[in-house]
Amino acid sequence: MTDIDGKNQTTLPSDDLVTLTHIIYGLHAFSVLTGISSAAFIVTAFLSGWPSIIAVIINYVKRDNVRGTFLDSHFLWQIRTFWWSVLWVLIASVLIATFIGMVIGIPLMVVVGLWILYRIVRGWLTLTGRKAMPVPD
């Protein structure tokens, strides 16, 4: 028997899936903290750190289990954060490879790192309130 949220008419996820989503945010946050506490940029630690890579793999493996629940929006939020970060790092890397582009590329890496931090904090706080993330359909 599945529980239905009367307000949003969506299926309520199991407590195990909510806990798993907290763990995924924790893995991403651990990667970010590694980037803050080391010489690496937040964004490079986020994209190349094992915790974030494992988190994204879990997102894809468990995505079908959260369909129709508010957790589906969190999984999409986490996946999109990862892949948009990859795109922006590639752009910044190309810019950094040129002398003139360093002026734009390095600050871009910092901005993307702050954006990642924002998305993890916002997503985790929203999850704590057991609400969906505002993601496009």
C-alpha positions in Angstrom: 0.0 0.0 0.0 1.4 3.4 -1.0 0.8 6.6 1.0 -0.5 9.6 -1.0 0.3 13.2 0.0 -3.2 14.8 0.1 -1.9 18.3 -0.7 0.3 17.5 -3.7 -1.4 14.2 -4.8 2.0 12.5 -5.1 3.2 9.3 -3.6 5.1 9.6 -0.3 8.6 8.0 -0.4 9.8 5.4 2.1 11.9 6.6 4.9 14.8 4.6 3.5 14.7 6.6 0.2 14.6 9.9 2.2 17.6 8.7 4.2 19.4 7.8 1.0 18.8 11.2 -0.5 20.3 12.8 2.7 23.3 10.5 2.2 23.7 11.6 -1.4 23.6 15.3 -0.3 26.2 14.4 2.3 28.5 12.8 -0.2 28.3 15.9 -2.4 28.9 18.1 0.6 31.9 16.1 1.6 33.4 16.7 -1.8 32.7 20.4 -1.5 34.4 20.5 1.9 37.4 18.7 0.5 37.6 21.5 -2.1 37.3 24.2 0.5 39.9 22.7 2.8 42.5 22.0 0.2 44.3 23.7 -2.7 41.6 22.4 -5.1 38.7 24.5 -6.3 35.3 23.5 -4.9 34.2 22.7 -8.4 37.2 20.4 -9.2 36.8 18.5 -5.9 33.1 18.2 -6.5 33.5 16.8 -10.0 36.5 14.6 -9.5 35.9 13.5 -5.9 34.8 10.0 -5.4 32.0 10.9 -3.0 30.3 13.0 -5.7 30.9 10.5 -8.4 29.4 7.8 -6.2 26.5 10.1 -5.4 25.6 10.7 -9.1 25.8 6.9 -9.8 23.4 6.3 -6.9 21.1 9.0 -8.3 20.9 7.2 -11.7 20.6 3.7 -10.2 17.8 4.6 -7.7 16.0 7.2 -9.9 13.2 4.8 -10.8 12.6 4.1 -7.1 11.8 7.8 -6.4 9.6 8.5 -9.5 6.3 10.1 -8.5 7.6 11.3 -5.2 9.0 14.6 -4.1 12.4 12.9 -4.0 12.4 12.7 -7.8 12.9 16.5 -8.0 15.9 16.2 -5.6 17.5 13.5 -7.7 17.0 15.6 -10.8 18.4 18.7 -8.9 21.5 16.7 -7.9 22.1 15.2 -11.4 21.6 18.6 -13.1 24.0 20.2 -10.6 26.7 17.7 -11.5 26.3 17.9 -15.3 26.0 21.7 -15.4 29.1 21.8 -13.3 30.9 19.6 -15.9 29.9 21.9 -18.7 31.0 25.1 -16.9 34.4 23.5 -15.9 35.0 22.5 -19.5 34.3 26.1 -20.6 36.5 27.5 -17.8 39.3 25.1 -18.6 39.3 26.2 -22.3 39.4 29.8 -21.1 42.2 29.1 -18.6 44.2 27.4 -21.4 44.6 30.8 -23.0 46.5 33.6 -21.3 43.7 36.2 -21.8 41.1 33.7 -20.8 42.7 33.2 -17.4 41.2 36.5 -16.3 37.7 35.0 -17.0 38.3 31.3 -16.4 39.7 31.3 -12.9 36.9 33.6 -11.5 34.4 31.4 -13.4 35.7 28.3 -11.5 35.2 30.2 -8.2 31.6 31.2 -9.2 30.7 27.7 -10.3 32.1 26.4 -7.0 29.9 28.8 -5.0 26.9 27.9 -7.2 27.5 24.2 -6.4 27.7 25.0 -2.7 24.4 27.0 -2.9 22.7 24.1 -4.7 23.8 21.6 -2.2 22.7 23.7 0.8 19.4 24.7 -0.8 18.6 21.2 -1.8 19.5 19.7 1.6 17.5 22.3 3.5 14.5 21.7 1.2 14.8 17.9 1.7 14.9 18.5 5.5 11.5 20.2 5.1 10.3 17.2 3.0 9.5 19.5 0.0 10.2 19.1 -3.7 12.8 21.2 -5.5 11.7 23.6 -8.2 13.0 21.9 -11.3 11.7 22.2 -14.9 9.6 19.3 -16.3 
